[in-house]
Amino acid sequence: MREAYSGGQLPQDIPALTPAGHAPRIAPVKRAVAMFSGGLDSSLAIRMMQLQGFEVYALFVETIFERCHPGVYRGAEALGVPLKVMPPKDDYLEVLRRPRFGYGQGANPCIDCRIYMCRCAKELMEELGACVVVTGEVVGQRPMSQHRWQQYLVEKHSGLKGRLLRPLSAKLLSPTIPEVEGLVDRDKLFDFSGRNRKPLINLARQLGIQIIPQPSIGCLLTHRSFAPRVFDLLRYRPTATRWEFEILMVGRHLRISPDTKIVVGRDAQENAVLEAAFHTHRPPECAYLHPENFAGPDVLVVGVLSEENLQLGLGFIARYTSKRKLPAVPLVSITRGQTREIRQLTDVKAPVQGVTL
Ligand code: SF4
């Protein structure tokens, strides 16, 4: 089941608004939204809430750099909870461009990103008439979002003050509103901290979670080797579009001047992605160079499409193609806007220009 919950299937017991636009006073419902990654921690958080009698809705907020994977669907199904996957939105780009609380070791704006995700969860909480948002965060487990002061910032700036519950570390944190109101039994919550996974695995066994999910490979933004691409784009294209961020995940990137970049496919799969990217939502200043009668890399020239820059693009095709695979007359097509021309790959020197990102 790809998406067990869709925005149209609201629970039946959400109170109607009064004519004045206020919700009538009724006893809070034991319903929670859980930020779910498919991993062990968020699975445990969901299980603990279920054991306290909560109806739990899982939420996965996709970003450009972290998409929902099959393990998330499987995990939600195993826990018996509906899952909503929120697709990436353009407003996430602002989080990347100007994170209020800075970046981590890579280009990861984790605190701002968590605030963004918690705001999404808050919206769903209100839509569903739930009383709390739950996460699997453990105090001190990760460097940039799971320290107490960071958690405080996330809670404050997401508008979830008193409504953000971390069942695995709750006893180390101030009681939330559902705990104070007696909806959540604080005695049944935990005080885990640090990076040791063993106690969490033991708890999973006690709670009947049979398959221990493996930690995911994580978000690309945390990778130090990926960060230069992101910072290069932010520096030279402060108003870069989503397309430009998405393309960062494909190919070899070379900055040849402040206004132009070249992207070179590294294998057949990346060539196919570059071709598809060129044909969808590309910026107007983009050319697609494709070897017509030999196996070589596809190239995008993004920026100024001068003859000099196109020659550099051709040069990178020459550089990354095995000379033995070249036919007697190697042909490359160059597509710009609506125009397509065929050129012979002759006398093109492999350029030394360009900074590899
Ligand atoms: S690791 Fe990536 S997805 Fe997770 S909080 Fe940080 S920036 Fe966001």
Boltz pocket constraint, residues with backbone or C-beta under 6 A from the ligand:
constraints:
  - pocket:
      binder: B
      contacts: [[A, 63], [A, 66], [A, 107], [A, 108], [A, 109], [A, 110], [A, 111], [A, 113], [A, 114], [A, 145], [A, 219], [A, 220], [A, 221], [A, 222]]
      max_distance: 6.0
